[in-house]
Amino acid sequence: MSSQKEETKVQRTKWTTTHTSDALGNATFYFSDPILKVDYWKDKPAVRIYDGYSVGTGSIDIMLLPRPI
């Protein structure tokens, strides 16, 4: 006997703006940058504090976080 499983996932996002939208600037995320930054509590090194990766344009801040699996 043999079994095979094939799974395909597609996720699409469409952004629509109008002529009345504010110019908020451009934010660029780089593939090589970490998504989560880890810092340690001063008194307890075993306690980790996670900070998400964010990019600011001057007008807005965008944070990139991993989606739960």
C-alpha positions in Angstrom: 0.0 0.0 0.0 1.0 3.6 -0.4 -0.5 6.9 0.4 0.1 10.3 -1.1 -1.1 13.7 0.2 -0.8 16.9 -1.8 -1.8 20.2 -0.3 -1.7 23.6 -2.0 -2.3 26.9 -0.2 -2.7 30.3 -1.9 -3.2 33.6 -0.1 -3.9 36.8 -2.1 -4.2 40.3 -0.9 -5.6 43.2 -2.9 -5.1 46.8 -1.8 -7.4 49.5 -3.2 -6.9 53.2 -2.6 -8.9 56.1 -3.7 -7.9 59.6 -4.9 -8.7 60.9 -1.4 -6.1 58.7 0.3 -3.3 60.3 2.3 0.2 59.7 1.1 1.7 57.7 4.0 5.0 56.9 2.5 6.7 53.6 1.5 7.7 50.9 4.0 10.1 48.2 2.9 10.6 44.9 4.7 13.8 43.0 3.8 13.9 39.2 3.7 17.2 39.1 5.6 15.8 41.1 8.6 14.6 39.1 11.6 10.8 39.0 12.2 11.1 38.7 16.0 13.8 40.4 18.0 14.7 38.8 21.4 15.7 40.7 24.5 16.3 39.4 28.0 15.0 40.6 31.3 17.8 42.3 33.2 17.4 40.5 36.5 16.2 37.2 35.0 18.0 36.1 31.9 15.7 33.1 31.5 12.8 35.5 30.8 12.7 36.5 27.1 11.0 39.5 25.8 10.0 39.3 22.1 9.6 42.5 20.0 8.2 42.4 16.5 9.9 43.9 13.5 8.5 47.3 12.6 9.2 49.8 9.8 8.2 53.5 10.1 7.5 55.9 7.3 7.3 59.0 9.5 3.5 59.0 9.2 2.8 55.4 10.2 4.5 52.3 11.7 4.0 48.8 10.3 4.8 45.8 12.3 5.4 42.3 10.8 4.5 39.4 13.0 4.5 35.6 12.3 1.1 34.0 12.0 0.4 31.1 14.4 0.6 27.7 12.7 
